[in-house]
Amino acid sequence: MRQELLSKYEEVLSTLLTRAQIRKLFDRLERVSCKISPLNLSTGNTKTKFRWELGNQNYHYASQEECKAIFDKLISNFLSFCNAQGYQNAEYITFTSDSTINKELLIDMLAQNSRIGLLEIPIWYKKNISNGGLHKAQNIFWLTPVTELVKLRNSIVGNIVTKIQVKSYLTDRRQTGEYKTNREIRWETHPESPQYATRLDCMHIEMKLLAQIFTFRGAPEIPDNLKRIVEKALSEPYKKDSFRCPLSGKAIYYSDFLEKAINPTHGRSDYQVGHLIPLASTGLHNVDNTSWITELGNRVQGENSLNETTNNIFFMANFHKERLNKTWPEVEDIAKSNDY
């Protein structure tokens, strides 16, 4: 099928892209239209297979003919965005930018190489699989390339982006319960699994986690154009040095965060990505429920929600206030002395 479609479009594509770009485009379109990497329960690892091998009772199933139709549609759309002769009127939806899709943006998109690899392509469903949508040509569309997300990525040093993408796009390791998971792409899991999230959810989470870093204490000054992207990602005005762990209240120092990210200690993570309502409870993997947290915040929270954790902290604070015969002003002074 790939060779058939390549032959069909090779002449017109060769006027727009280099050979390497054409190969990368086909690799990514084949992955998103035809393939999936579900968890193999017998090995505990993911293994890529064709969607038509899943069985038609699977939420992510699509026939070989349907996958070919999706592949064909997406290439035709790509050519229409490049203004290739004979291709026009393709639909798309904006992500965070008001820009239209054009050849330059598409080539920049193909240049992105990230942790999610062949899935680094802005394509999604009109009706999500979790809401009864199907993997069909009429249900799939292009998003505008996420230029704001790319600018945030390019502003972060070291291997932090990879760490963020693992937490944003891949499931946790869960070997118990009804839905076992182990580093699958979240939108390729069972749609009723608590680990499931749409591509758009995952992209917004990546943007938020990247943006929060610029509000860590001691983070470098950022230019106005990047500040506007940070504000959009956080849905609030930018405030330098403002970030605090939503559980422990501790500030995260940019220099220490960077050092721990670049030179991690095996088996220890001082700064983590957490869910304010754990997925094991009733939480969802979405932007409002996800944040950087400190190791202390993670230990204090356990499997409790933010509200449950807060109530436990209040109870313990009151208990120790009485045990030590302290007044509330004295407790406040102790708390302030630990603000580091």
N, C-alpha and C positions, 0 to 999 in steps of 0.2 A: 504493500500500500504506500509506504513512504517513497519508494522509488518511482511509483506511478505518479504520485503527486509532484515529486521533485521534477520529473520530466515535463509535467504539464505546466509548471510555473518557472522552470529554470531560466528560460530566455528572458522573461521580463524581470525576474529577480536579479539576474546578472547585471542589469543596467542600473540597479539601485544599491546593491550590496556586494561586498567582497565575498570570496568563496568561504572564508572562515565565518563571516556573519551569516551567510545562508545556512551553513551547517548548524550554527548555534540556534538560529531561528527554528529550523526543523526539529532539532533535538528538543527544544522547549515546547513547541506545539505538539509534538508527538507525546511527550510526557503528560501534558495537561489534558489532551483530548483522548488518549488511548490507554494510558497506564495508571496504575495505582500501587501503593506500597502498604498493604495491610499487615497487621501483626500475625506472624505464624505462631499459633498457640503451642505447638510442639517444641519449637526452638526458643521462643521468647524474643525473636528478632523480626524485623520487617523484611519483606522480600517483594521486589517489584514484579507485577504480572499485568497482563492485559485485562481490561475491564470485562470483556466478554467471557473471561475464564471464571468469573466470580459466581455465576449462577444468577438467574433472573429474579431471585427473591432478595438479593442483596441491594441495599439502598444505592450503592454506587455502580451498579451494573449498567452496561450499555452494550448493545450488539456491535459487531465489527462494522456493519454498514453505518450505524449511527456515529461511531467514533470517526469513521472516514468522512462523514458529512460535517462533523464538527471541525476536523482538521482542515477540510476544504474551505469551510466558511471563514475560519480564522485567517487563513492565508489570503483569501479574497479581500477580507476586511483590511488586513495589513497593507495590501497593495492600494486599496482605495485611500487610506490615510497618507500614502506616499504619492498620491495623485498619478498613479500609473494609468496609462491610457486603457479605457475599457472597464475601469473599476471605480465605482463611485457610490455615494449614499450609504456608506456603512454606518451603523449606529454605535455609539459609545456612551459611557457615563463618566462624569468627572469624579475624582476621588477627593482630593483636597485643593486642587488647583482649578482655576477657571480657564486654563489654556486648552486649546484644541490639540488633537493628536496630529503630529506631522512627522516627516521622515527623520528630522534631526533628533526629536525626542525618542523615537523608536530605536534609532541606532545607539543613543545613550543608554536606553533600557537594555539592549543586547550586551552592552559592555559591563553591566553589573554582574559580579560574581560573588555570591554570598553563601551562607550556610545552607540555605534551602535550595541552592543549585539550580536544577532544571525547572523548578517551580518559580523561579524569579522572572515572572511575566504577569502583567496586570490583566488577568482574565477572571471573570466570575459569573455567577448565575443571576438571572433576573429573579427567580424564586429559589431560595436556598433549599438544599437537600433536607435540612432539618425541618422545613415547613412544607414538605411534600413535593419539592421540585425534583426534576429528573435531569440526568446527564444527557441532554439532547441539544441539537443545534439551535432550535428556536429558543432555548432557555439560557444560552450562553452569550456573553458579550465582552468587549474590551473595556477596560478602565483607561482613563488618561494616565500616562506614566507618572509615577509618584515622585515628582521632582523635589518636593519639600522633604520627603523621607530620605532621599539620596543626599541632599544637602546636610541633613543632620548626621547621617552616617559618616560623611566625608569630614565632618568637624570633630569626630571622636578619634582618639589615638589608641594604639595597642589592639588587643584582642577583645575589647569590651563589646564590640558590635556582634561578634560571634556568640558570646555568652548571652547577650540580649536576644538574639534570634533563636537560640535554643529554647529559652524560656517563653518567647512569644509564639513560636510556630510549632514546636514539638511537644508532644504529650509528656507528662511525668511518667516515671516507672511505677506502675501499679499492677502487682501480680495477684491481688485479691479482689473480691467483689465480682459483680456481674460482668463488668466491662474491663478486662485486663488491657493495659497499655504499656508501651515501652518505646518512647521516642518516635512515634508515628507523626506524620503531618496531621495537625488537629482536624482539618476539614475532611480528612480521609478516614477518620474513625467512625464508629457507629454514631449516628446523629442524636441518639438518646443518651450517649455517654456523657458524664459530667466533664470529661476532658475535651469534648467537641467544641470547636469555635470556627466561625467563618474566616475566610481569608481576610475580609475587611476588618473583623475584630482583631486578628493577629497583627495586621499592618498598623492599626491605630495603637495597639499596645506597644509595638516596637517604637513608634513615634513618641509616645508618652515617656517610655523608659529612657530613651535617648535625651529627650528634652529635660527631664528631671535632673540629669547630671549637671546641666548648666546652672541649676539653682542650689547645688551642693555648696557648703561653706568653703570659701576660698577658690571657687571655680573662676576661670579667667573671664575677663570682660568679653562680651560678644557684640558684633556689629548689629546695627538696627535691622538689616534684612533677616539675619538669623534670629534675632529677638522676636520678630513677628511670627516666624515659624514656631518658635518655642511657645509663644502665647497661644497659637492655634492648637498646638498639640496638647497643651495643658488646660485649655479652655478657661484661662484666667490671665490677668496681667503678670508679666515677668517681674519677679522680685529677686534680686541677687541675694545669695546666702540665706534663702528662706526655707530650704527643705529640712524637714524633720521626719524621722521614721514615724509613720502613722500609728504604730503600736507602742514603741518605747519612748517616743518623743525626743530621742537623741538626734543631734545633727550628724550628717555624714560629711566628712571632710574630703574635699576633692583630691588633694594630694595623697591621702592615705588610701582612698578608694582606688585611685589610679595605680598606686604601688601594689596593692593587693591583687588587682586585676591582672597586671602585667607579670607579677611574680607570685602566683598563688601558692599557698601551703597545702600540700596534699591532705585531703580529708577535712579541711577546714574552710569555711566561707564566712568572712566577717560581714559581707554585704550580699543580700539575696533578693530575689524577686518573689514577692508573696501575694497571696490573695486575702483580702480583708475579710471575706467570708470564704472559708476553705472549700475547695471543690468537693471534698469528701462530705461536706455538709450540704448546703443548698446554694453554694456559690457558683458563679459562672466565670468563664475565662473571657472577660471583656475589659474594656479600658477603665471603667469606673471601679472595678474590683481588684485592679492590679497596681502594684507599686513596688519601688525599692523599699526594703526593710533592713534593719540591722540584725545581726546575729542574736542580740539580746531580745529584740522584738519577736523574732521567730521562736525563740525558746519560751518566752512568756506566753505567746499565743497558743502554741500546740495546735490542736484541731478546733479551737474555739473561734468564733467570729469576733470582729472588732468590738461590738457591743458587749459580748460576753467577757472578753478580755478586759475591757474597761471596768466593768462591774467587779470583776475579780480583783483588779488593782485597787479600786476604791475600798473594797472590803479589807484587803490586806493592809492598806495604808491606815485605815481607821483602827484595825487591830493593833498594829505596832505603835501607833500614836498613844493608845491607851496603855499598852504594855510598858512603854518607856516613859509614861506620864509626861507626854509632850503636849504643847498647845499647837493649834493649826499654824499660827505664824512661825513657830519653830520648825514644824514640818516643812513649810514652804522654804525656809532658809536652807534646810538640808537638801531639798530638791534643787534649789538654785545652785548650790555649791557643787552639784554633780552634773551641771549643764556643760558638758564638754564634747 
